[in-house]
Amino acid sequence: MASLVRAIYLARDRRLERQVQLQIQALAQGFPFDAGDRVVAGSKRVAILAKEIAAARQQARDSGVLNTTAFTFEERATAAYSEAIKTVDEMGKELSGDAALSADKLAEEIQSGAARTRFTVILTLLMPGLFCIVLLWLARRHLAKPILSAIANLNRINDNTATIAPRSRPILTELAMIADAVRSYGETATELRRKNVVLQALAEEDPLTGLANRRTFENFLKASLSDGTRRGGTAVLMIDLDHFKSINDRYGHQVGDQCLQNLALVLLSVDGLSKFLAARYGGEEFVIVYNAESEEQALLDAAFLCRRIEATRIPLEGEQSMTMTASIGVSFTSKNDPAEMGELISRADKALYLAKSGGRNRVVSYHSAYAKGHVSRAGEKTAR
């Protein structure tokens, strides 16, 4: 449902918007009533919001591309999209909670079945000695073996490995139920672990660019500063896309997203950096942290990156394309001149401000600007 909402929001064709809207409505009507009132109501609300997005887009097209009213309709579509995504996230949390309750219920059924099985074993052992040998054989084959198989599967679940189905189904209903419950519990546990991995990835990555998010960057920077084995020092490059609002206003948010994604690819393509991490800091701001030999080397790396960004071309409709530029602020700390994480980020941000106020498409180092008076513009260092 989230994918369909993104599709109708990014679509720019009335027929495609209508098709996606019908798919969302069909999906919303397909939720079973036992999924929960909040989930059913949420799916209906998402269908209504999808209809609002399509209507706002159609009204924007009818009003004209450069009309002020068209931008108002685009804002309505964006607001409806944000609410729809939020509603889908709440539905996901609701379903995740239901899965956890189902897992607890399965665990209780396993414990109850095991208790009944122990009672059956005790009664079997108390039978007359004439049938002891036969009963022991039957107990081993039809009782002990299924129980050991169930216990082995529970251990496999604890070890995060797949369960193994028995060669033959137990004759006793209780044992068969236990075996089925254990396998069902194993499948549920595996699915929950898979979802946890996905949620962990979403918590650490930016969904648009695939880069690390701000929290991951701060954790990485904190670990880098506390690493006593690092050589040289730690460099932080704060990168801001120039005139990003103008790009969105002129070409639309879809082209703006393409600019952000292409900038992320440029950051990931930088080679030769030690203990390197690229992250989206927020909006059109990105950040790189890595171990650099010196501040001068960090300036050279930033200047090279500035040229790479300027050389990147963003394809537009038809055979047209556009270029983009970025301003970069550099901060550096070493063992001889230590700085806390917040101070290092603040220095990079101040240097970025000087780069943007000085004309953009340039690199400024905090120490060079505030202490030595040096500024680097797209690879050149000129002394003031």
N, C-alpha and C positions, 0 to 999 in steps of 0.2 A: 504494500500500500504506500509506503514511503517512497519507493522508486517511482510509482505512478504519479504521486504528487509532484515529485521533482520533474518528471517528464512533462506534465501539463504546465508547470511553471516555466520550464525552459523552452517549450514549444512556441513557435511563432507562426503556425499555420492553423487556420480555423478548423479545417477538417481533422487534422491530427489532434487538436485540443478536444474536439467533440468525441473522437474515438477513445482517447484516454479517459475522458470524463465518464463515458459509458462503462469502461472497464472498472473504474473506481466504484461506480454505483453498483455494478454487478458483484464486486468483491464485498462491498458493505452489506448487501443483502444476503450474501452467502455465509455470514457469521452465524453459528448456531446460537439459539437462545441460552443454552447452558454455558456459553462462554463468559457470561457475567453481564450485568446490566451496564456497567461502566464501559465495557468493551463494545457492546452492541451500540450503545449511545454514541461512543466515540467514533465508530465506523460510520454511523449516519452523519455525524457532524463533519467528518472529513469529506464525505460525499457532497455535502452542502458547500463547504469551503472550496472544493474543486470546481463546483458550478460557479461560485463567485469569481474565482480566478479566470475562468474562461469568459465570463460575462464582462469582467473588467478589461481583459485584453481586447475583446471585440469592441467595446466602447472606446478604448484607446485608439484602435485602428480606424474607427469611424470618425474620431475627432481629428485625426491627422498627426503625423510624427512629431512636428515641431510645435503643436498646440500645447498651451499650458494645461488644459484640461486633460490631455493625454497623459501627462506626467502624473496627474492626480489619480487617474485610473490605474496607472502602473504601480503607484504606492498602495492602492487598495489591493491589487493583485499580490504585491509583496507581503502586505500585512496578513492577507488570507493564507498565503503559503506558510508564513512563520507559525501561525496558529495551527494550521493543519499538521505541520511537522511536530509541533509540541504535543498535539493530541495523539499522534501516532506513537511518540515516545512514551506517553502515559499509558497507552494501551499495551505497549511492550512490557512496561514494568508490571502491569496488572497480570498479564499472561505469565511472566516470569514468577510472580508470587504464587499463582495457581499451580505452576509446575513444582515449586518447592513443597507446597501442601500435598500434592500427589505423591511426591517422593517420600514424605513422612508417613503417609497412609500406607504405602507399600512396605515400609520398614516395620510398621506395626503389624501388618498382616504376616510378615515373615516371622516375627517374634511369636505371634499367636500360633501359627502353624508349627513352629518348632516345639512349643510347649505341648501341643497335642501329640506330637510325634514321640516325645520323651515318655509321655503317659502310656502310649501304645507299646513302646519297647519294654517298659516295666511289666505290663500285664503279660506280654509274650514270654518273658523270662520266668514268670511264676507258673507257667503251665507244667503239667506232669512230666517227669523225666523220660517217659517212653517216647515222647515227641521232641526231646531236647535236641538230638542231632539234626532232625529234619527242620526243627524250628530255627536252630542256629544257622543252618544253611540258608533257609529262607530269609532270616533276619539279615544275614550278611549280604545276600543278593538284592533283596527288595527294600531293606531299611538302611543298613550301614552305608552301602555304596551310594544311594541317592543323597543321603545326608552329607557324606564326605564330599560328594560332587558339589552340593550347594555351598558347603563351607569353603571349598576351593574356589568357587566362583565369587564368593564374598571377598576372599583374599585378593583375587584378581581385580575386583572393583576397587579395593583399597590401594592396590598397586597401579591403578590407572591403565590396566590392560583389559582386553576384550574377554568376555565370558565364553565358555565352551559348552555347547549343547550336549547333553548325554546321548549315548548311542541308542538307548531305548528309553521310552517314557516309563516312569515309575508306575507300578500297579496301584499302589495306595493313592487315594485322592489327595490326602493331605500332603504327601511328598510331591506329587505332581504339581499341586498348587504352589508349594514352596519353590520347586524348580522354576515354574513359570514366573513366580513373583521375583525370584532372584534375577532371572534374565531380564524381566521388565525393569526392575530396579537398576540393573547394570546399564540398560539402554538409556534410562532417564538420567542416571548419573553422568554417562558419557555426553549426552546432549547438554546437560547443565554445564559441564566443564567446557564444552565447545563454545557455548554462549558466553561463559565467563572469559574465554580467550578473546572472543570478538569484542566484548565490552571493554576488556583491558586494552585492546588495540585502539578502540574508539576513544578511550580515555587518554591515550598517549599520543595520538596522531591527529593532525588537522584533516578533516574529511575532504576538503576541496583540493588541497595540494598534495596530500600524502606525506607531508613533512611532519616532524615532531611538533607538538603543540608547546605552548608557553610553559606549562608545568613540567613537561619532560625536559625542556631546555634548562630551566632553573635547577632541576635536580642534577642534570649533567654538568652544569657549570659549577655547582657546589662540590661535586665529586672531583672535578678537575682542579679546583683551587686547593683541595685538601690532599691531592696526590703528591706525595713527597718525592716520587721518582721522576716527575716531569722535568724535561730539559728546557732551558730557556724560560719561557713563561706562558701565560694564557692570554690569548687575544680574543676580543669580542668585536665583531663587525656588525653594526646595526645598519640595515639596508631599508630604504624607503623609496617606493616607486613614485617618480615625479609626476605631478599633475594627474593623479589617478582619478580624482573626481571629474575632471574634464573628460577623461577617456570614457567613464561611465555615462556622462551626460551626452556625449557626442555619438558614441557607438553602441551604448547599451550595456547592461550588466553582464550579458553573456560574453561580450568581447572583453569586458573588465576581468571576468573570471579566467578567460583564456590568457590574459596578460599575467595574472597571478600564477597560473599553472606553468606557463613558460618560464617565468622567473624562478619558480621552484626547480624546474629541470636544469636551468643554468647553474643554480647553487649546488645541485647534486652532482653536476658534471665536473666540478673543480677537483683536480687531482693534486696529489703530493702533500696534502695537509694531514698532520699527525693528530690522532684522537679528535676527529672532526665530527661536528653535529650541525646540521642546518635545521632551522625551525621557523615556523610562522609565529611571529610575536603578537600580531593582532592587526586586523584590517589589511592595509597594504604594506605593513612593516614586517620585515624578516630579519633573522639574526643568525650569525655563524659564530661558533666558538670552537677553538682548536689550540693546540700547542704550537707556538711560534718561537723561533730563535730570538727574535728581537722585535721592537716596535717598527724599525725600518722595514723589516721583512713583511710585517703585517700590512704596512702601507703599500708595499709593492703588490702583495696579494690582492688587496682591496682595489687598487688601481686596475689590475688585470681583470678582476671581476667586473668593474665598472665598464670597461671596454667590451667585455663579452655580452653584457646586458644591452649595451647600445647597439651591438651588431645583430641582436636577435630580431627577427621579423615575425609579426603576428599576421596571419592570413585573414583577410576580410572577404566579403561576398564578391563573387566574380574573380578577377585576377588581381585585385588590389590587396595591399598589405600595409601595415603600419609598423613603426619602431617605437621603442620605449627607452627611457633613461631612468637612472636611479641615483640617489645620493647615499653616501656611505659614511658613517661615523665609526672611528676606530678607537678602541681603548686597549691598554696592554698593562699587565702586571707580572712581576717576576718575584723570585724569592727575596731579592735585595730591595724590592719596592712593593711589598705585599698590599693588597687591597681586598676588602670584603666584596661579596657578590653584589650587594646593592650598590656600592660605590662604583664598581666596575661597569655595571649596566648604566648607571647615571652618567658616567663619563662618556660612554658611547652615545648615549642619547643627546648629551650636550654637543658633542662633536657633530652628530647628525644634524642638529639644529643649525650649526654654523655652516655646514655644507649646503643646506637648503636655502638659508638666508643669503649665502654668498653666490647664488646663481644656479644651484642644482647641478646634476650630472658631474659631481666631483666627490673627492675623498678628503676628509679632514680627520686628523688624529688629535685626540684630546690633549696630549702632552705637547704636540707640535703647535697647536693653536693657543694654548693657555700658558705654556712655559717657554717654548723656543720660538714661537711665531712662525712655524712652517705650515703651509697648506699644500695638499696634493690634489690636483685637478685632473681627473681621468688619466692618472699615471704620471703626471708631472709634479714635482715638488718645487715650489717657488718660495724663496725666503722673503718675508715681509721686511 
